[in-house]
Amino acid sequence: MLPLGFLGATLVLCHGVSSLGIRDSPPRATLKNGTYEGLHVSSYNQDLFLGIPYAQPPVGDLRLRNPLSLNESFDVKQAVEYAPSCYGYGNSDAWPYVLSEDCLTLNVIRPAGQQNGSKLPVAVWIHGGGYVMDYSANGVYNLSFIVQKSVEIQKPMIAVSLDYRLSAWGFLASDEILSHGVANLGLKDQYLALRFIKENIAAFGGDPEKITIWGETYGRDDGLFRGVIAESAFEPSHANNLTLPNERYANLSAAVGCSDASDTLDCLRKVPTDVLDSAIAKIVPTTSFYPVLLAQGTFAKVPLLIGSNSDEGTTFSPSGINTDEDFTQSVLSDGPDENNTAIISSLYPDIPSVGIPVSYHAWYNHGVPSYAFQFDSLLPNSPAYLGTGHFQEIAYVFYNIEGEGYESDQVPFKDATEGMLKLADLMSRMWISFVVDQDPNNHGISDIPEWPVYNNSLGYASEFYFNTESPRAQLDNYRLEGTTFINAIQETQYGR
């Protein structure tokens, strides 16, 4: 029986062992610390290098510490199966996975035959999940489909995915954590992975000067990437308030017998993995994240493709809000005072036909080209009240028309219409075009209107509206008064 990691790779990327090509010699890539031997997938004519470590395992005394670069060298190692995924909470059972603390690895998918000097553009997928769940080996994120599409439209690229520490393993916060400089470890993992990719991607045939990060994070700008694709926003609750994070830290310490330790952080590093995992699942599965404010301009000023779905918030919004009073209490609970809550209530009245606004002004304000989008396409079997909710664009962008990784009753393209399939083709092409050319318009489909650069000179701009009937550009002035007000008070009233 094949190990689970190898079986997962086979199922996701090959659709059966028969798809694995038998060649005289497997594909190889010689990195700075040694040579990796991958596997060839004949059905896609691709080379896969899976489970490559990019940092020292964060185990033992390295638990809850900043990630460290690799310090080993070797001759030849196998890279033919996904490594275990980082501990997370809430993963779907639709796809098999194994969890471990030793999880800081990445995967490289390339068109076959590339070598040092090929200089293909690179897309680095960083999975979402609110920094609490998910993993790179998830079948939902099958990178073979979009890499195959890139070859098909004559814009070949390499795709990379990575895992990083989640929940309390990677985003624990408290006065103790901050004083030791070990907050936001998951983001630091991502940074170290990007540095590893920058230093080694040429060995796989990639261009280190043409890296685009894609997913749930913007990252710090140290010249590690030249573009960003952000498909959904992360709302950093408690960003500048340590009250709840301190409480969670204390409860976690108490649950594993560390409350009375002279150094609680050191004590947490010695707790058996299964004991700590069980305690985290009960006490602190959610995230305490301390972000850099976009308003200060302290973000990576590189070309950006960003957007959200028409009903993005329905997935996360509190339920049971049936009256104006319920809505008022919900807004108050998030931090705004009574005066600002009253203004928000007037700007967002009880009119069901009015949906959720989005706005991406920061990049324009700092002179950085960006492309904004709104995705609006209901998926089969999705409850009507959720509309086009969070995550629903993923299958389209990845061109995952076979539904890899989805629950059987949630397969996105089951009984798909021609419009759905055409939209998936268009979106995957536009994402590839942005990775390759830093412009989503070079997609090769003649009858599609231009996606304009976001220009906020009038206080609003145009975005691209993805739908199955008529994909097109449209004005991004939806609920402009409300979004302007929310943006103005986000730091003073929401602490972020």
C-alpha positions in Angstrom: 0.0 0.0 0.0 1.3 3.4 -0.9 2.1 5.9 2.0 -0.7 8.4 2.4 1.5 11.3 1.3 2.4 9.6 -2.0 -1.1 8.4 -2.5 -2.4 12.0 -2.0 0.0 13.3 -4.6 -0.9 10.5 -7.0 -4.7 11.2 -6.6 -4.4 15.0 -6.8 -2.0 15.3 -9.6 -2.1 12.1 -11.5 -5.6 10.5 -11.2 -4.1 7.1 -10.7 -0.7 5.4 -10.6 -1.0 4.6 -14.4 -0.5 8.3 -15.0 3.0 8.2 -13.6 5.4 8.2 -16.5 8.3 5.7 -16.5 11.4 7.4 -17.6 15.0 6.3 -17.8 15.8 8.8 -15.0 13.5 10.9 -12.7 13.6 14.7 -12.9 16.3 16.3 -10.8 17.0 19.8 -9.4 20.3 20.7 -7.7 19.7 23.3 -5.0 22.3 25.1 -2.8 22.2 22.3 -0.2 21.8 19.2 -2.4 19.9 17.5 -5.2 16.2 16.6 -5.1 14.8 13.8 -7.2 11.2 14.2 -8.1 8.6 12.3 -10.2 7.3 12.7 -13.7 3.5 12.8 -14.4 2.9 11.8 -18.0 -0.8 12.7 -18.1 0.1 16.4 -17.6 3.7 16.1 -18.9 4.8 17.7 -15.6 7.6 17.2 -13.1 6.7 17.2 -9.4 9.0 17.9 -6.5 7.1 17.4 -3.2 7.7 17.8 0.5 10.9 19.9 0.2 11.9 21.4 3.6 12.6 25.1 3.6 13.4 25.5 7.3 14.6 23.5 10.3 11.7 21.5 11.8 10.1 23.6 14.5 10.0 20.8 17.1 11.4 20.4 20.6 13.1 23.5 21.7 12.4 25.1 18.4 8.6 25.0 19.0 7.2 28.5 19.3 10.4 30.1 18.1 11.2 32.0 14.9 11.9 29.7 12.0 15.5 28.9 11.3 17.1 28.3 7.9 18.3 24.8 6.9 21.7 23.9 8.2 22.3 20.6 6.4 23.8 19.5 3.1 23.2 16.2 1.3 23.9 14.3 -2.0 20.5 13.2 -3.3 17.1 13.1 -1.6 13.7 11.9 -2.8 10.9 14.5 -3.2 8.1 12.3 -4.4 5.4 12.6 -1.7 3.7 15.4 0.2 5.1 15.9 3.7 2.7 16.0 6.7 0.7 19.2 7.0 0.9 21.7 9.9 -1.6 21.3 12.8 -4.8 23.0 11.9 -8.4 23.0 13.2 -11.5 22.7 11.0 -10.0 20.9 8.0 -12.5 19.1 5.7 -12.4 15.3 5.7 -13.0 15.3 1.9 -9.3 14.9 1.3 -6.8 12.8 3.3 -4.1 14.5 5.3 -1.6 13.8 8.1 -0.6 16.4 10.7 2.7 17.1 12.3 4.8 19.8 13.9 7.5 18.9 11.3 5.7 20.5 8.5 7.6 23.5 7.0 7.9 22.2 3.5 7.0 23.3 -0.1 6.1 21.7 -3.4 7.1 22.6 -6.9 5.0 21.8 -10.0 6.7 22.6 -13.4 6.1 21.8 -17.0 8.4 18.8 -17.8 11.9 19.3 -19.1 12.6 22.6 -17.5 16.1 23.2 -16.1 18.4 25.8 -14.7 18.2 28.7 -17.3 14.6 28.2 -18.4 13.6 31.2 -16.4 9.8 30.6 -16.2 7.7 32.9 -14.1 6.7 31.5 -10.8 3.4 31.6 -8.8 3.7 30.8 -5.1 0.4 29.7 -3.7 -0.1 30.4 0.1 -3.2 28.6 1.2 -5.9 30.4 3.3 -8.0 29.2 6.2 -7.8 32.3 8.4 -4.4 31.1 9.7 -6.2 28.4 11.5 -6.8 25.5 9.0 -6.0 24.0 5.6 -2.9 22.7 3.9 -1.0 22.8 0.6 -1.7 19.1 -0.3 -5.5 19.7 -0.3 -6.9 18.5 -3.6 -8.9 21.7 -3.9 -5.5 23.4 -4.6 -4.4 21.1 -7.4 -1.7 23.2 -9.1 -1.4 20.8 -12.0 -4.5 22.2 -13.7 -3.4 25.8 -13.8 0.2 24.8 -14.8 -1.3 22.8 -17.6 -3.4 25.7 -18.7 -0.4 28.0 -18.7 1.3 25.6 -21.2 -1.9 25.4 -23.2 -2.0 29.2 -23.7 1.7 29.4 -24.4 2.5 31.2 -21.2 4.3 28.4 -19.2 4.9 29.0 -15.6 6.0 27.1 -12.5 3.7 26.8 -9.4 4.8 26.4 -5.8 2.8 25.7 -2.7 3.9 25.7 0.9 2.8 25.0 4.4 3.3 27.2 7.5 2.4 27.0 11.2 -1.2 27.7 12.0 -3.4 28.6 15.0 -1.6 28.7 18.3 1.4 26.9 16.8 2.1 29.8 14.5 0.0 32.8 15.7 -0.2 32.6 19.5 -0.2 36.1 21.0 0.2 37.5 24.5 2.4 39.9 26.4 4.8 37.0 27.0 4.9 36.1 23.3 5.5 39.7 22.2 8.2 40.3 24.8 10.1 37.3 23.4 9.7 38.4 19.8 7.9 35.3 18.7 4.6 36.6 17.4 3.2 35.8 13.9 5.4 32.8 13.5 3.3 31.6 10.6 4.0 34.8 8.6 7.7 34.4 9.4 7.5 30.9 8.1 6.1 32.2 4.8 8.9 34.8 4.6 11.6 32.2 5.1 9.9 30.0 2.4 9.9 32.9 0.0 13.5 33.5 0.7 14.2 29.8 0.0 12.3 30.0 -3.2 14.1 33.1 -4.3 17.5 31.4 -3.7 16.6 28.1 -5.3 13.8 28.3 -7.9 16.3 28.7 -10.7 17.4 25.1 -10.1 13.8 24.1 -11.1 13.8 26.3 -14.2 12.1 29.3 -12.6 13.1 33.0 -12.7 13.9 34.4 -9.3 13.1 37.9 -10.6 9.5 36.9 -11.7 7.9 35.5 -8.5 4.3 36.3 -7.7 2.8 35.4 -4.4 -0.8 34.3 -4.5 -3.3 33.6 -1.7 -3.9 34.9 1.8 -0.9 37.2 2.6 0.8 40.2 1.2 4.2 39.7 2.9 7.0 42.2 3.6 8.8 43.6 0.6 12.4 42.5 0.6 12.6 42.0 -3.1 11.4 38.4 -2.8 8.5 38.8 -5.2 7.4 41.2 -7.9 3.6 40.8 -7.7 0.7 39.8 -5.4 -2.6 38.1 -6.0 -5.0 38.3 -3.1 -8.3 36.6 -3.5 -9.9 37.1 -0.1 -9.5 39.4 2.9 -8.4 38.4 6.4 -10.1 40.3 9.2 -7.5 40.6 12.0 -9.7 40.7 15.1 -8.1 41.9 18.3 -5.2 43.3 16.3 -4.3 46.0 18.8 -5.9 44.6 21.9 -4.2 41.9 23.9 -7.0 41.3 26.4 -8.4 38.2 24.7 -5.1 36.9 23.5 -3.7 37.1 27.0 -6.7 35.3 28.3 -6.3 32.5 25.8 -2.6 32.2 26.6 -3.3 31.9 30.3 -6.1 29.3 29.7 -3.8 27.3 27.4 -1.0 27.4 29.9 -3.3 26.2 32.7 -4.7 23.4 30.6 -1.3 21.9 30.0 0.1 22.5 33.5 2.3 25.5 32.8 0.6 28.2 34.8 3.0 28.0 37.7 6.1 27.7 35.6 8.7 30.5 36.0 8.8 30.6 32.2 5.5 29.6 30.7 6.7 29.8 27.1 9.6 27.4 27.9 7.1 25.1 29.6 4.8 25.1 26.5 7.8 24.0 24.4 8.1 20.8 26.6 4.5 19.7 26.5 3.9 16.5 24.5 2.6 17.3 21.0 -0.7 15.4 21.4 -1.4 17.1 24.8 -0.8 20.6 23.4 -2.8 19.8 20.2 -5.8 18.7 22.3 -5.7 21.8 24.5 -5.3 24.2 21.5 -8.3 22.6 19.8 -10.5 23.3 22.9 -9.1 26.7 23.8 -7.4 28.7 21.1 -8.0 27.3 17.6 -8.5 30.9 16.3 -5.8 33.4 15.5 -4.3 36.4 17.3 -2.6 38.4 14.5 -0.9 41.7 14.7 -0.8 43.3 11.3 0.9 46.3 9.7 -1.6 49.0 8.7 -2.1 49.6 5.0 -2.8 53.3 5.7 0.8 53.8 6.9 2.0 52.6 3.5 4.0 49.8 5.1 3.1 47.1 2.6 4.8 45.6 -0.4 4.4 48.2 -3.2 4.3 45.8 -6.1 1.5 45.2 -8.8 -1.6 43.7 -7.2 -4.5 41.7 -8.4 -7.1 41.7 -5.7 -10.8 41.1 -5.2 -13.6 39.4 -3.4 -16.9 37.6 -4.0 -20.2 39.4 -4.1 -21.4 37.9 -0.8 -18.0 37.4 0.9 -19.2 38.2 4.3 -22.1 35.8 4.6 -19.7 33.0 5.5 -18.4 34.8 8.5 -21.2 37.2 9.5 -23.0 36.5 12.8 -26.3 34.6 12.4 -29.5 35.4 14.1 -29.6 39.1 13.3 -33.2 39.7 12.5 -33.9 43.2 13.7 -32.2 46.6 13.7 -31.5 46.2 17.4 -29.7 42.9 16.7 -27.6 44.6 14.1 -26.8 47.5 16.5 -25.6 45.2 19.2 -23.5 43.2 16.8 -21.7 46.3 15.6 -21.2 47.5 19.2 -19.6 44.2 20.1 -16.9 44.7 17.5 -15.7 47.9 19.1 -17.3 51.1 17.7 -18.9 53.5 20.2 -22.6 54.3 20.2 -22.2 57.4 18.0 -20.3 55.6 15.3 -22.5 52.6 15.5 -25.6 54.8 14.8 -23.8 56.2 11.7 -22.9 52.7 10.5 -26.5 51.6 11.0 -27.8 54.5 8.9 -25.2 53.8 6.2 -26.1 50.1 6.1 -29.9 49.9 6.4 -32.0 46.8 6.5 -32.4 46.4 2.7 -31.8 42.8 1.7 -31.1 43.7 -1.9 -28.1 45.8 -0.9 -25.0 43.5 -0.5 -21.4 43.8 0.6 -19.1 46.6 -0.6 -15.4 46.3 -1.3 -12.7 48.9 -1.9 -9.0 48.8 -2.7 -7.7 52.3 -2.5 -4.4 51.9 -0.7 -2.4 50.7 -3.7 -3.6 53.6 -5.9 -2.9 56.1 -3.1 0.7 54.9 -3.1 1.1 54.9 -6.9 1.1 51.1 -7.3 -0.8 49.5 -10.2 -3.6 47.2 -9.1 -6.4 45.3 -10.7 -9.6 44.8 -8.6 -12.4 42.2 -9.2 -15.7 41.1 -8.0 -16.7 37.4 -8.5 -20.4 36.6 -8.8 -21.3 33.0 -9.7 -23.5 30.8 -7.5 -22.2 27.2 -7.1 -24.6 24.2 -7.3 -26.0 23.1 -3.9 -24.9 26.3 -2.2 -27.7 27.7 0.0 -29.3 30.7 -1.7 -29.0 32.9 1.3 -25.2 32.7 1.2 -25.1 34.0 -2.3 -21.6 33.9 -3.9 -19.7 33.4 -0.6 -16.2 33.2 0.5 -13.9 30.7 -1.3 -16.3 30.0 -4.2 -13.9 31.5 -6.8 -11.1 29.0 -6.0 -12.3 26.2 -8.3 -12.6 28.7 -11.2 -9.1 30.2 -10.7 -7.4 26.8 -10.3 -9.4 25.5 -13.2 -10.5 22.6 -11.0 -13.4 21.5 -13.1 -13.0 17.9 -11.9 -13.8 19.0 -8.3 -10.7 17.5 -6.7 -10.8 17.9 -2.9 -14.5 18.9 -2.6 -17.2 17.1 -0.6 -19.4 15.0 -2.9 -22.3 17.4 -2.4 -20.2 20.5 -3.0 -18.5 19.7 -6.3 -18.4 23.1 -8.0 -18.8 22.1 -11.6 -21.3 19.3 -11.2 -23.8 19.8 -14.0 -21.8 22.9 -15.0 -23.3 25.3 -17.6 -21.3 26.4 -20.6 -21.0 29.8 -19.0 -19.5 28.4 -15.9 -16.8 26.5 -17.8 -16.0 29.5 -20.0 -15.7 31.7 -16.8 -13.3 29.2 -15.3 -11.2 29.2 -18.5 -11.1 33.0 -18.5 -10.2 33.4 -14.8 -7.4 30.9 -14.9 -6.0 32.5 -18.1 -6.2 36.0 -16.5 -4.4 34.8 -13.3 -1.7 33.2 -15.5 -1.4 36.4 -17.6 -0.8 38.5 -14.4 1.9 36.1 -13.1 3.7 36.0 -16.5 3.1 39.6 -17.7 1.9 41.5 -14.6 -1.2 42.3 -16.6 -4.3 40.1 -16.6 -5.4 41.2 -20.1 -3.0 39.0 -22.2 -5.3 35.9 -21.9 -5.8 35.2 -25.6 -9.7 35.4 -25.7 -10.7 38.0 -28.2 -14.2 39.1 -27.1 -13.5 40.0 -23.5 -13.5 43.7 -22.4 -10.3 45.1 -21.0 -9.7 44.8 -17.2 -8.6 48.4 -16.3 -5.9 49.4 -13.8 -7.6 50.6 -10.6 -7.7 54.4 -10.8 -9.2 56.1 -7.8 -8.7 59.7 -8.9 -12.5 60.4 -8.6 -12.8 58.7 -5.3 -13.8 55.4 -6.9 -12.5 53.3 -9.8 -13.4 50.4 -12.1 -13.1 46.7 -11.3 -13.7 43.6 -13.3 -17.0 41.8 -12.7 -16.7 38.0 -13.2 -20.0 36.4 -13.9 -21.2 33.6 -16.2 -23.4 35.9 -18.4 -21.2 38.9 -19.4 -17.7 39.3 -17.7 -16.9 43.0 -17.9 -15.5 46.1 -16.2 -17.8 48.0 -13.9 -17.5 51.0 -11.5 -16.5 50.2 -8.0 -18.7 52.8 -6.4 -21.0 50.5 -4.6 -22.0 51.9 -1.2 -19.1 54.4 -1.5 -20.4 56.5 1.4 -20.4 53.6 3.8 -17.0 52.2 2.8 -15.4 55.6 3.1 -16.8 56.0 6.6 -15.7 52.5 7.7 -12.2 53.1 6.3 -12.0 56.4 8.2 -12.7 54.9 11.6 -11.1 51.5 11.3 -8.1 52.4 13.4 -9.8 54.5 16.1 -12.9 52.3 16.4 -11.8 48.9 15.5 -8.1 49.0 16.5 -6.9 47.9 13.1 
